[in-house]
Structures are given as structure tokens and as C-alpha cells.
Amino acid sequence: MDRRELAAFLRSRRERISPADVGLPSGPRRRTPGLRREEAAQLAFISTEYYTRLEQARAPRPSREVLAGPARALRLSDAERHLLHHLAGAPPGPPPGPSREVRQSILDLLQRLPNAAAIVTSATFDVIAWNALAAALMEDFSALPPRDRNLVRRVFLGPHRQGQRLYGVSDAEAFARSSARQLRATAARYPDDPDVAQLVGELLSGSEEFARLWASHDVCAEPTLCKTFQHPLVGPVTVNCDALDITDRDQRVIIYTATPGSPSEEALRLLSVVGTQRMDVPG
């Protein structure tokens, strides 16, 4: 175990994460960049004293189970997680939870699709990457805290409950059924991940509909091939939906394209020009 390198590594990873990244208020009196030690400890589900000793190179060798907390709280990539375990002298086990790190090649792909709206979702339906046209068609995800970028939380607990929920799409009910089934499979793959458990618990307590779907124990989800967005600026936009699985990250690239020559293709072309601007819809 290399205590000094481990301490320096943890400190560097903590300092790169802003409070807003994890849904915490920034506050006016922060002397150092990133999270405070007590905040990192709280997110890692370990005591502040023990986490402080880790960063001061005074802690005993942590177990693999203990290391899972800081790895998750500090949002380490797979490579960083392996380095963390190497420095601690504890061989890494399987990923503790769904990956949120998007490969650079996938990020580049999104930008090379100027005529298609595309997003990347995690195994828990967090929108973790998107291109400009997706922001214009669906929502400016960069303006939302990470918590509010979760599609399954939005469809069951969001403010839109009367048929126009989830960006006004035509298949909101079908997506609700499909997402509940897929989330059950995700929970089975990551039985020890507290973030997955917290999301499921929040949905069970906050949505009778989700609780009913969850109780059915269905895991087969029907594919969505086409949907219509009711956009406040350009009106209805009907798109084809194609999902590409990124198996090594347990992620999906979802690509929305319009039929060539259709009014929806023209609507997407207009959205690619006006970006995320919104116009008031007359009442």
C-alpha cells in the first residue's frame, strides 16, 4: 500500500468535483476547490475521520468494500478505480455501480450527427451526454442539475403527469412501462450499489404506478421505434428511434432521426439553427 500516493490521488480527485456536480450547494465560504472532506466522506458512506486519515496518509489499508465508497463518491472512471485499488493494495472487484464515464469516441460521434438528435444514457436512465440538437428537441440538459437529468425519475415523479410528461412525447406511457422493466434488470446487475437502491426506493415511495409495474417483476421491454415530440417552437416532430448498446459501459446511445423529406426533417433542420431557444406558446 502506497499511503502517500493514495492520499494525493484521493485529494486530487476530490478537488476536481464541484458541489453542484453532486447536488450540493456551493456556499459562499469555500477556501479550497471541489468538495470538502466531510462532503466526500458523506457521499462515500464512511466517517469523516477515516476519510481524513486516508488523505493524510495515516489510515490502515482499506478493504475493497471500503474503497467502493470513495470510488463512487468521487466519480472515478474505470481506469481511476483500478489505480485507486492498486495504490491501496486491494485488488479491484467488479464495477460497484453503473458507469457514467462516456468514451471520447462516443462523444465525438454525437457531434458528427448534425441532422440527428442523440443522447447517451446510463443503466439507470441518467442522460450523461447529448448533442446540440438533442438539447434543442428535448431540453437543455446542461442547465439541469445531474439529478434532474434522470429520465425514469422524470417520467414517474416529474411535474408533467397529464399525458405531456417527459418532454411531451407520444409514448410516455410505453416508456414508463419499459423503463420500470429495464430498471429491475439494472438492480439485479448492481445489487450492492446504493445509488441504484436509492433511485428504486424513491420511485417506489413516490409513484403508485411505478410500484405496480415493479411488483409485476417483468424484465422484457418492448423497443420504441418511433415517437413524436410536441415542441413549443416547431410543433410536432416525429422521429425514428435507434438505440446502440455500449456493452462494456452498460450504456446506450439513442439516436432520433426524421424521415427524409418529411415535415419533421424540416423541423429538426430549423431546430439545429435556433438551438435551445424557446418561444412562448399562446394560451
C-alpha positions, 0 to 999 in steps of 0.5 A, spaced: 500 500 500 502 506 497 499 511 503 502 517 500 500 516 493 493 514 495 492 520 499 494 525 493 490 521 488 484 521 493 485 529 494 486 530 487 480 527 485 476 530 490 478 537 488 476 536 481 468 535 483 464 541 484 458 541 489 453 542 484 456 536 480 453 532 486 447 536 488 450 540 493 450 547 494 456 551 493 456 556 499 459 562 499 465 560 504 469 555 500 477 556 501 479 550 497 476 547 490 471 541 489 468 538 495 470 538 502 472 532 506 466 531 510 462 532 503 466 526 500 466 522 506 458 523 506 457 521 499 462 515 500 458 512 506 464 512 511 466 517 517 469 523 516 475 521 520 477 515 516 476 519 510 481 524 513 486 519 515 486 516 508 488 523 505 493 524 510 496 518 509 495 515 516 489 510 515 490 502 515 489 499 508 482 499 506 478 493 504 475 493 497 468 494 500 471 500 503 474 503 497 467 502 493 465 508 497 470 513 495 470 510 488 463 512 487 463 518 491 468 521 487 466 519 480 472 515 478 472 512 471 474 505 470 481 506 469 481 511 476 478 505 480 483 500 478 489 505 480 485 507 486 485 499 488 492 498 486 495 504 490 491 501 496 493 494 495 486 491 494 485 488 488 479 491 484 472 487 484 467 488 479 464 495 477 460 497 484 455 501 480 453 503 473 458 507 469 457 514 467 464 515 464 462 516 456 468 514 451 471 520 447 469 516 441 462 516 443 462 523 444 465 525 438 460 521 434 454 525 437 457 531 434 458 528 427 450 527 427 448 534 425 441 532 422 440 527 428 438 528 435 442 523 440 443 522 447 447 517 451 444 514 457 446 510 463 443 503 466 439 507 470 436 512 465 441 518 467 442 522 460 450 523 461 451 526 454 447 529 448 448 533 442 446 540 440 440 538 437 438 533 442 438 539 447 434 543 442 428 537 441 428 535 448 431 540 453 437 543 455 440 538 459 446 542 461 442 547 465 439 541 469 442 539 475 445 531 474 439 529 478 434 532 474 437 529 468 434 522 470 429 520 465 425 514 469 425 519 475 422 524 470 417 520 467 414 517 474 415 523 479 416 529 474 411 535 474 408 533 467 403 527 469 397 529 464 399 525 458 405 531 456 410 528 461 417 527 459 418 532 454 411 531 451 412 525 447 407 520 444 409 514 448 410 516 455 406 511 457 410 505 453 416 508 456 414 508 463 412 501 462 419 499 459 423 503 463 420 500 470 422 493 466 429 495 464 430 498 471 429 491 475 434 488 470 439 494 472 438 492 480 439 485 479 446 487 475 448 492 481 445 489 487 450 492 492 450 499 489 446 504 493 445 509 488 441 504 484 437 502 491 436 509 492 433 511 485 428 504 486 426 506 493 424 513 491 420 511 485 417 506 489 415 511 495 413 516 490 409 513 484 403 508 485 404 506 478 411 505 478 410 500 484 405 496 480 409 495 474 415 493 479 411 488 483 409 485 476 417 483 476 417 483 468 424 484 465 422 484 457 421 491 454 418 492 448 423 497 443 420 504 441 421 505 434 418 511 433 415 517 437 413 524 436 415 530 440 410 536 441 415 542 441 413 549 443 417 552 437 416 547 431 410 543 433 410 536 432 416 532 430 416 525 429 422 521 429 425 514 428 428 511 434 435 507 434 438 505 440 446 502 440 448 498 446 455 500 449 456 493 452 462 494 456 459 501 459 452 498 460 450 504 456 446 506 450 446 511 445 439 513 442 439 516 436 432 520 433 432 521 426 426 524 421 424 521 415 427 524 409 423 529 406 418 529 411 415 535 415 419 533 421 426 533 417 424 540 416 423 541 423 429 538 426 433 542 420 430 549 423 431 546 430 439 545 429 439 553 427 435 556 433 438 551 438 435 551 445 431 557 444 424 557 446 418 561 444 412 562 448 406 558 446 399 562 446 394 560 451 
